[in-house]
Amino acid sequence: MADAAFRLRELAEHALSTPFPLRVRAWDGSEAGPPGAPVLVLRRRRALRRMMWRPGELGLVRAWVAGDLEIEGDLYTALDMLSGLVWEREEPTATTAETARRLAGTLRDPATYRSLRTLLALGRPGLPPAPPPEEVRRRTGIAHTKRRDKAAIAHHYDVGNDFYALLLGPSMVYSCALWREEDTTLEEAQYAKLDLVCRKLGLREGQRLLDVGCGWGSMVLHAAEHYGVRATGVTLSGEQAAYARKRVADAGLADRVEIRVQDYRDVRDGPYDAISSIGMAEHVGSRRYLEYARTLHSLLRPGGRLLNHQIGRRPLADEEAYRIDEFIDRYVFPDGELAPVGATVSWLEDAGFEVRDVEALREHYALTLRAWVRNLESHWARAAAATSEGRARVWRLYMAASAVSFERNRIGVNQVLAVATDADGTSGMPRTRGAWLS
C-alpha cells in the first residue's frame, strides 16, 4: 500500500471520533494530515502491530522506546495534542461473554468493519512483538516492602551515574529547581532550591540533618558546606551512594557528612534537628504513607522540622478510581504513586506534625524538565552510550510529557514544612514566613 498514512489517519479518527491533530508519515513514505503540524512517524510496520496488540498508551510507548515510532517537530506541542485524546478501552471488569457481545455489536457497524479489515491489512499481525528490554518485567510480592522498594529504586536510579551527569548537569540534583529569573542557569536554580530548603529548615551550625532519599548527595553537601551541619544521607541506590561518597571526600567533608545505603525505615540514630525529603515520598505509596510520616516524626527532636518536597496530582471525585500511569509504572518509577497535596498534609498531621507552610512550585518544575530535556538532547549520543538508546528514549518522553503535565496543571509539586511540636504545643518557629526565611 502506498497510502498507509492516509489509512492510518482514517483509522485513528474512527477510533477517537475526532480529527487526529498530527500529521502522519508511514513506513511506505506516504504522508497525510494538516501541513505544519508535528509529524507522527511510523518508521516500521511493527509500530502498528505493537498498538494492535496493546491498544492505547502502552502500545504507543513500546513503539516509541523501541524506535519504531518517532515525532518530528516540536515534541511538547505533539504531546500536548495527543494528551487530549481519549482512547476507548474495554472495561477491566468485563467478562469474556460481555466482551464477545460488544465485539459482535461493533462488527455489525459497516464503518468499523472496514476499519478493522484495513487495520489487519496494514499491520499484518503475527505474534505480539516483545516489549523493549527497558520495560520492567513481572514483579512479585506486596508493593512497598523493603525488598521490592529496593528493586524499584535500582530500576530507576542504577542506570549509570554517567548518564545522570549528562542529564542533570553539575548540580546532580534530580528534583524541581527554583527559577528566580528567566535567564537563570539550571545550576543556579538548583542551588537556589537547596538553599531555600536549608532556610525553611532553619539549619544552624552543629545541628544534625537527615536527608531521606539523598540521591547523589547534593543536599547534604550544600547543608554541610554552607550551614555547618552534620548531615546523614540515606538512599537505596548503591550507584548513587558511591557517587555521593566520592563527592563528599573530594569536598573534604567526610568528617561531617555520612552517606548510607539504607531504607529510611531502618534509621535508628535519632533524634535529628531537621529532616529533608526531596522527591522521595513519591516512592512511598499511599498505604505506607502514614508509616513514613510517623517514622520521620519519631526521628526528630521536639521542635525539629521536616521539609517534604513532593509531586502531587489533582484530587479525584472517587479516589478509589486512581490508577498508576502504565508508562510510568513499567518504564520509569515502578510502584510510584502520586497523592493530592491535601492528602499529604492530612497524613503528616495524623502522624503528629504541625504543618506550618505549603508552597507550590508547579511552574518551576516545567522549566526544570525542559532544561533536563535540552541537556539530554544536546548530549544524545553520549547519553545513549552511557545506558541504552531505549532508556534514553524513555527519559526523553517521560520528561517532555511531564513538563506538559506541569504546564497544564495536571500535576504539581509542593514543599510542605512541618514541625514536631513540644508536648505543650510549642513549635519554636518564628510567627511569620519572612522571619524564618531571612
N, C-alpha and C positions, 0 to 999 in steps of 0.2 A: 504494500500500500504506500503510495506517495503522498497521502493526505492524512497521515496519522495524527498530526497536531490538530487539524480541524475536527476529526472524530473524537479525540480526547477531550477537547473543549466541550463538544456536544454532550459527551458522557458526564463530565463534571457538572455542567449546568442542569442536566436532567436529575442527577443525584442530589444537587443542592437546591434545586428550584429557584435559582437566582443566577444572574450573569457571573461568570468566572472572571475575576478582576485582572488576572495576569495574562500576559502573552505566553504562548506555549510553543516550544521547539521540540520536535520529536527526533528519535534516532534515525529517521529516514531523511532528515534535513528540512522537513516541512515546518512551517510556522503559521500560527493563527492567533488572532486576538488583537486587543487595542494597541495601536502603534505608540511607542514611547513608554509603555508600561514595563515594569520589571519582567524578565523572561524566566519562566519555569522551564528548565532544560531537562528532558528525559534522555540521558546520554545512551542508555541501553534499554532494550525491551524488558530486561529484568526488573527495572524500576516499577513498571506496571504490574508485573507478576507479584512483586512484594506487596503492592497495595491491594491486589486482588485477594491474596491470602490473608492479609491483615488490614482490612479497610479502616480508614481513619488515621489518627495521628501516628500510631506506631509504624504502620506501613510506610508512611512518608519519611519518618525519621530513619528507618532502616535503609531506605533508598538513599537518603542524604549521607548517612555515615559511611555507607559502602561506596560512595562516589558515583552511584547510578543516576543521581539527581543533583542538579545544581541550580542556583539562582544567579542570573546575570542582571546587573543594575543594582539599585540601592537595596541592600538586604533588609534594612529596617523597614522601608516602605513596603516591601513584599511581605514581610512577616506581619506587619500591621494589617495589611489587606487580608491575608489568609486567616488571621486570628478572629476575624468577624464572621467566618463561615462556620456553619453547623453541619457536621456530617451525621446522617441518620445511622443509628446503631440499634442492633437488636437488644431488647431489654435483657439484662443478665439473668433475670428470674424466669424468663420464658421457657416453657417445656419444649421438648422436641416436637410434640404434636402441634403446639401453638405455632412454633416456628415454621413447620411444614405448611400449616394452613395459611399463614401470612404470605409465605413464598408463593404458594399456588395462586392466591389472590393477586399478588403483584404481577405474576407472569401472564395473567389474563389481560393486563393493560398492554395494548399493542406497542406503545412507545417504549415501555420498559422492556418488553420482549426484544425489540430491535436493538436497544442499548446493550442488553446482555449478550446478544449474538455478536455485536460489534466488539464488545469487551473481550470475549473469548477469542475472536479472530485476531485482535491486536496483540493480546497478551500471550497467546499460545501456551496456556498454563500447563505445567508439568508438576513435578514435586515442588513443594514450597522452598524457596531459596533459604539457605542457612542464614541466621542472623549474623551481623558483623561481630567479630570477636570481642569488641569493646563492650558488648551488652552483658549485663550481669546474668549469670546463669541461675539455676534453681537455688533458692535459699531454704534452709531448714531451720527448724526451731522457732521459738517465740521471738517476735521483734523486740529489739532494745534490751536483750540480755547483754551482758558484758562481752561474751564471745561474738555474738552477731554484730554488735556495735563496732567492735574492733575490725571485723571483716569489712563492714560498710565504710569505715574510715579509710582502710587500706585501699579500697577500690577508688575512692575519690582523691586521696592525697598522695598515695605512694605510686605516683605515675612518673616520677622523676623530678628532682629539685631543679635540674637544668631547664626543664620545660616551664616550671612555675617562675623561675627567674626571668625568662624571656617574657612571660605573660604579665607578671606583676611589676617588673622593674625593680630598681634598687631597694625600695622600701620593703619589699616582700610582705606586704600586708594584703590579705585576701578577705577584705570586708569593705563596706562603704566608706569612702573618704569624705572630707569636709571641704567643699569648694567655696571659699570666701569670695574669690574674684574669678571672672571668666577666663583670664589668662593664667590662672594658677596651674602649675605643673602637677602631675599625679603625685610625685614625691612630696611636694609642698602640701597638697591636700591630705595625704595620709599622715604627715607629721601633725597637721592641724587637728585631725581626728584623734590621734593618740594623745595629744596634749589636752584636748577637751575632756577625754575620759579621765586623765590624771587629775584635772582640776575639779571635775564633778566628784571624784572620789576623795578630794581633799588630801591628797598624798603629801606627806612631810618626811623629812629625813629620819631614818631609823625605823620607820613603820614596816610592817610585813604585808606584802601584796601577794595574792594568789590569782594567777591568770588561768582560767579554765578553758581548755582548747587553745593552747598558746601558739599554735601554728609554728612559724619559723622564728619565733622569739621576738618579734618587733615590739610588742607591748612591754614585755618585761625589761628589754634593753632600754627603751625610752624612759620608763619609770625609774630604773636604777640610775641611769646616767644623768637625767635632768631633775629628779626629785629625791635622789639619795635613799630610796627604799631598798629593803632586802626582798627580792622577788623570787617566787617559785612559779614555774610554768609547767602545766601538765598537758600531755597530748597522747593520743592512742597511735599516732603515726611514728614509726621508727625512723623514716626518712626525714620527717620534719624535725624530730628531736636531734638527730645527728647534725643537721644543718644549723639548728639553733645553738647547739653547744659550741660549734666552731665559731659562730658569730660572737658568742659570749666570751670565749677565750681570746679571740682577736681584739675585742674591745677592752680586755683587761678587767673584766667584771666577774670573773669566776668566784671571787670571794663574796659577791653579793647576789648572784643570780644562779639558780638551780633549775635545770630542765629535767623533767621526769617523763618516762613512758608509763603513764598511769591513768586509770579510769578515775574520774572525779569522785566516784562513789567509794573509792579506796583511800582517799586522802584522810589522814588521821592526825595530822600535826597542827591543828588549830590551837588557839584562836588566831585569826588573821585580822588586821586592821581594815583591810579592803579586799574585795574580790571583783575582778573584771571577767566578764563572759561575753566575748565579742564574736558574733557569728557562729556560736557553738550550739545554742539552745535549739536550733532547727533540727539537730540530730537526736534530740531527747525523746520526742514522741509525747502525744497528749496523755497517754496512760501513765507515763513516767514523770510528767512534768512536776507534779506536786512533790514527788520524792526528790527530784532535782532541786527544787526550791528549798525544801526542808534541809537537805544536805548542806547547801550553801549557807543557809541561816545558821546551822549548827557550827559551822566553821568560822563564824565571825564573832568577835568580841562584842559586848554591848556597846552600841553606838557605831559599830562598824558598818561600812557602806558596800552595797552591791551595785555595779553598773552592768545592766543586762542589755546588750545590743543585739537586736533580733529582727529578722524579716517576718512580716505579718501579712496575712491575707484578709480580704474583705469577709465580714461575717455572712453566714447563710441563714435563711429563714429556718431551714431544717439542718442543724449541724450534723446530724447523723448521715446526711447525704454527702458529706465531704469525702472526696476520694483523692488520693495522691496522684499527681500527674504521671502518666505512664512513661513518658520520655524521661522525666527527671528521675523516676524511681529505677528505671532499668539502665540508664546510662550515666547519670550524674550523681545524685545523692540517694543511694539505696536506703529505704526506710525513713527518709527525711519527711518531716511533716511541718506544715505551717499552721499557725493559730492566729486568730484575731488578737489585736493588741489588748482588747478588753479582757479576753480570757487569760492572757499572760499576767495582767495586773491582778486579776482575781486570784490566780494560783499563788502569786507572790504574797498577797495579803493573807491567804489561807495558811501559808507556811509561817506566818508571824512577822513578815516585813511590813514596814510602813512605806508606802510608795510616795515619794516626795516630788518627783518630776518625770514627765514624759515628753520627749522631743522627737518629732517626726523628721526624718531625713530622706524622704522618698525621692525627691528630685536629685539629690546628691548621689544616690546610688545609680541612677540612669547615667549621669555623667561619668561615674567611676567605671561602669561596664563598657561604655563606649571607648574609654581610654584603654581598657584591657583588650578590647577587640582590635583597636589600632595597633597595640603592641604585638598581638598575635599575627595580624595580617602583615605587618612590616618585617616580622622575623619568621615567616611561614615555613620556609624550607628547614631552618634550624629547629623550629618547634616540632615539626612533624618528625624529624630525625631523632629528636630527644625522647619521643614517646612512640607515636604511630600516626600515620595520616588520618586514620579513622578517629583516633582520640582527639586530634587537633580539630577535626570537623565537628565532633561532639561539642567541644568547648566554644567554638565559634558560633554555632547555632544556639547553644544554651545561653551564652552571654548576650547575644544580639536580641534574642526573644525576650530575655529577662529585662533588658533595657526598655523595650517597648512596653512590657507589662508595668514597669515602674512609671513610665511616662504617661500611661493611660489610667493610672490609679487602680490597676487590678491587684497589685500588691504594694506593700510599703515596707519601710524599715524604721524601727523606733529604738531610741535609747531610754530605758526605764531606770531611774535612780531610786534605789530603795535603801532603807536603813533598818538595822536590827536594834530597836529601841531598848533602853534600860527597862528594868522591871517597873519603874514608876512612869514609864512612857516618855522619858527624856530622849531626844534624838541626838543632841549635841550639835545640831546643824544650825547655821545662821537662818534667820527668818525669811530672807529673800534670795532669789536666784542670783542676783547681781553680787551679793556678798560672798557666796560660795564659789562663784566663777572668777572672782578677782584674784 
